[in-house]
Amino acid sequence: ISELGASISTLDEALEALEDPAVLPLQIPCHLGDHRWSGEAFLNARAKRPEVSVYGRSCFLQGGLLPPPEDWPVINAADARGIREKLDRFTTDFNRESRADLCLAYARGCGAIDSVVVGQETQSQLLENLALAQNPPLNREECQIIREELPVLPISFLDPSQWPPK
C-alpha cells in the first residue's frame, strides 16, 4: 500500500479526511445538484492540502439525473420536474449534447475535483462516456449559474443510499 485514501459521502467526512495528513486521495460525490463542494469550508480545507488528489464520483447521481422525472426517486422536498426543466435549459444554453454531457462537463469544470470517476453498465455507455469526456468542461461562470439557479437539494435526494426502494 503506497497511499491511504478516503471515499466519503458528507462534507464533515471530507473535512475530517483533509485534516489527516495520511489521507492523500479523496473521493467525493460531485454533481451539479450538490453545492456542498463549492462552499468555503471545503475549498479552504482543500487549498491547505494541495497534495491531495480529489476524485469526483456520481456525476450523474447514479444515473438519477438522466431519465425523465417520473423515473427519479420520489423525494417530497425535491421538485423533479422543475429540476429537469432547468437541466434541459442549461443543456441548451451551454450548447451541450445531452444532460449526460452537461453533468460530466459540470463535474469537470466546477473546481472542486481533479478528476471524475464514471461508472457504466454497458459497452455503449462506456463509449458514450469516453466521447463526452472529449468535450470541454463547463467554465467557472457556467458552473456558477447552475449553482445559483438550481435549488439546494435535500440530502435525501443527494444521497442515493437514502432513496426509497422502487
PELIN-V897240 format. One record per backbone hydrogen bond with DSSP energy under -0.5 kcal/mol. NH is the residue of the N-H (numbers start at 1). CO is the residue of the C=O. If there is no record, write none. Layout:
NH|CO ; NH|CO
This chain:
4|22 ; 5|3 ; 6|25 ; 8|6 ; 8|27 ; 14|10 ; 15|11 ; 16|12 ; 17|13 ; 18|14 ; 19|15 ; 20|16 ; 20|17 ; 21|19 ; 23|20 ; 24|4 ; 24|22 ; 26|53 ; 27|6 ; 28|55 ; 30|57 ; 34|31 ; 35|33 ; 38|35 ; 39|36 ; 43|39 ; 44|40 ; 45|41 ; 46|42 ; 47|43 ; 48|44 ; 49|46 ; 52|49 ; 53|24 ; 54|52 ; 55|26 ; 55|53 ; 56|115 ; 57|28 ; 61|58 ; 64|61 ; 65|60 ; 66|63 ; 67|63 ; 71|68 ; 72|69 ; 75|73 ; 76|74 ; 78|75 ; 79|77 ; 80|78 ; 83|79 ; 84|80 ; 85|81 ; 86|82 ; 87|83 ; 88|84 ; 89|85 ; 90|86 ; 91|87 ; 92|88 ; 93|89 ; 94|90 ; 95|92 ; 96|91 ; 102|98 ; 103|99 ; 104|100 ; 105|101 ; 106|102 ; 107|103 ; 108|104 ; 109|105 ; 110|106 ; 114|54 ; 115|54 ; 117|56 ; 118|116 ; 126|122 ; 127|123 ; 128|124 ; 129|125 ; 130|126 ; 131|127 ; 132|128 ; 133|129 ; 134|131 ; 135|132 ; 138|105 ; 143|139 ; 144|140 ; 145|141 ; 146|142 ; 147|143 ; 148|144 ; 149|145 ; 150|146 ; 153|33 ; 153|151 ; 157|154 ; 158|154 ; 159|155 ; 160|158 ; 162|159 ; 163|160
